[in-house]
């Protein structure tokens, strides 16, 4: 059975009236946690132990990434679960 794939959109807002940028990342939950967003989740978890390093679903990955962005002072970034 094939593992479910998720798409996470990473938004980055420009500080000085510029254009907002985004990039879509697609893969299995394990791939996204380890290969794409591993550093972000590690950073968030190091500042706040309530942020899971290995979320169990796509929705919890989205929440963990947004919480990590806040804890790591990346206020111009946010994440959105697309599919």
MOSULDA-V799354 format. One record per run of one state. SS is the DSSP state (~ for helix, > for strand, _ for the rest). FROM is the first residue (numbers start at 0). LEN is the number of residues. Records with the same first field share a line. If there is no record, write none. Layout:
SS: FROM-LEN ; FROM-LEN
//
This chain:
_: 0-4 ; 12-8 ; 36-1 ; 47-10 ; 71-5 ; 81-2
>: 4-8 ; 20-8 ; 76-5
~: 28-8 ; 37-10 ; 57-14
//
